C-alpha cells in the first residue's frame, strides 16, 4: 500500500512526509560529503545527521498515524531550521542543496503541528 493511499494521510500530511524524506536524503548526502571537508564541518555534519534521523522518524510516525507526530514535527522543524542556517554558511554544493531543501520541511512540519 502506497503512503498516498493511507486513509489518514491527507494532502498536507503527504506533503510533509515527502518533505521529511527529501530532507533526510539530502542531509545524509551532505553529512557524507562534509566528512571529507575537514574538521570545520563538524557542526554541519552533526546537524545533518540529526535532521536525517529525526525527519525519517517523523515521516514514519505520520505514516503510522502516531499520536505523537505533532511533537516530533516541532523538533524536526527546529532541527531543519538550524541545519539550513548552518549549511547556508558553506559554499559546497551539498550544503547549498540542504539550505535550499530544508525550509520546505520546516514549513510543512510547522503546518502539520498547527493543524
Helices and strands as residue ranges (DSSP letters): G 3-5, H 11-34, G 39-41, H 42-63, H 69-87, H 93-114
